[in-house]
Amino acid sequence: MAAPIVPDTEHGGTVARLSPLTRDLAQLARLDRPIGAWLLFWPGAWATALAGRAVARWDLILWFALGAIAMRGAGCVYNDIVDRDLDARVARTRERPLASGRVSLKTAWAFLMGLSLIGLVVLLQLPGLAQGIALVSLGLVAAYPFMKRITWWPQAWLGLVFSWAALVGWPAATGHTAPALWWLYAGSVLWVIGYDTIYALQDVEDDALAGVKSSARALGSHAKGGVALLYAGAVLLWGCALWRVRPDPLALAALLPVAAHLGWQVLGLHPDAPADALRRFRANRFAGLLMFLACLAVGSASH
């Protein structure tokens, strides 16, 4: 018997008590699934903490949180606009508001503009260098929905996009970049590819029927080993970042909790169980917190 597909929209809790249009807009921006906003937020918080500015610039971390909610929502709306026909052919996504026809294309574009305006407000709180770096990401964001039609590794493109806040966070907090930042960003890219490969395991069969490419399909039976290598690479690169800030073995020890957590994800992963894949994907919210604590400890001890 095939494992049940976990729908891409939630209908319980607070979302269920909203009016129909408000509920559809919340689902369009994935406000019912906040894990994406968390994952977009963490790299910016890491960079701020590793730069030793988490306490002094707590306000910046809050701005990153608001920006992550708004821009993740805007990205989801844009993705659904581009993918509405493909989404209608995949069991997990066919009930999305646009794919199902509950929200019109005109309404979706208007909502996208509103979320983008919130993102603009956040952008204006940043210094000039950070603003420039943030704006460069818009091209990557715009191209992402098309990557699943072009490459077997759209997750790699997502890694570039979802890690971008790290490149913004450090100069936003300090006014300049630093070598540690690039190691932090590179590690985050591998982390994103790893967790989004886990996420894509939910759709392997439907993606094959729809002609959608993914790292999960590319890796096939080697998906679990592939995720393990990606996570190991992420921890190694993060170790380089922490070492550049504080060349001390104790700095590397700060990574042990997040490394153990990522190991738990891989060791217990069942590629043929969509519900399990979703649970382990969502666990990366906690992995992000553990990495933040590591950056906070090392950054605070070095400044």
Steps between C-alpha positions, in 0.01 A plus 500: 500500500638842404584734784247781544583838352517787747297792354680827444235708674380491860132541586508481879582734785488875453491474121173307511331789683584759235259615231532304172698767310726581796563130553589453133740795508663367817546164329627668184777664706545176701420683825344170605842337454749735672796262465607674177519840669712349777739347248533827312556691825772290661800575273462875559479444875807273484706764324397769747587274793832377358599861436460554875207739460200292605447687827591848381287460184205304633283740302668383178410140580137605545507678163638183346211306653243734347682499169512121497124473553420757232751389238442129552131574452568707189723226362231238557236711327733558203589130490131405496429749221771345284424138600121506515463253210766263635356521851163385372664175384670411833296340779667695782454841332179477300299661782715813510277809459618587147526145369149422623356825362387636838715813454519692173828589330422872540449462875823303532701773323347770723585298811855451372542876465376556854746252647779651293426843647554357849831362376590846372438649844743245647755572227498870584608421857833361375822691424596559139734201450247258644223652287704450184576138584134434583383643167730268305301205632186609312632356175562164665153506657333580167677214323444233763150373398635419153796296625297180546437509125867557414722309744486184707630707792254787557579447870847645433342820370274509803811467714642817347172684565415374849854559628522855367403659831842394632665722238274785610519444876872544550536835315171618649644444848860614439504711185743266321550139392749248642652165391292308755185622329571311178562173683177552694308566178649199320411272790146634502465428128584131558265489799215635287566252219496222759176591672321585176602163358326346801197718424502394134481132599128560553443562129730257317223302330282798410801701384596216266151500350496880466855518362625706794869463582640484855807390692291225661428355155861550389636315803241225483584215737805695616294787643577416862874480434486818295334692782761363742783633282332838462448535874858388571626760255286766665643425845855500360452841337334640811799378696724701267283807562519467878874434483555821304329691779660309787780249421436284804387135520230609744349707221461184293346323797214749481393323181454161666128548586401605147717225350330242721158630404576481128633148557169406665315627193701283266524181708126475551394622155260274310504623137178314414298655784375852410380576855841411642678710238280798588565454873877493452488794262309703756755402767745735329336786683666356811824435310502871413460589867790274599720660236397845624606408853836381367551828314387697804746321728797539265415853389445626855824341624700665222384859548 
